[in-house]
């Protein structure tokens, strides 16, 4: 499974402007809504509802907000990079800079979990995180992801 199969340049934001959790989720949801045709407010609602179960800020400067939503044709990934960092209520209480948004249909549990596991594994690698932090465009993010996918 390759990360590039689920992300497009349109869902990559390399300069998030939001300074809080709700704002980041709202900002990340915009291009995903535009790509999928799903209601932006519904995407935000699903992601915030999932956050209430426990923060998806896994620590180390990373968060993977995710959820399941009816009507989405296939799993979709978004990416966001916050230069200043955001209080995302991460497990280590540190600022979060790297965000991967993951949305899938209610019936895609297996794929949803596999993509979450793949992202988690990649994001444990210091060099991968450092390369993502240095990106300044969707094309640069795609290049980093392509390199990671080739190593898989």
Beta strands, then each sheet from edge to edge (+ up, - down):
strand 1: 7-13
strand 2: 57-59
strand 3: 62-63
strand 4: 66-68
strand 5: 76-86
strand 6: 96-104
sheet 1: 1+ 5+ 6- 3- 2+
sheet 2: 1+ 5+ 6- 4-
end
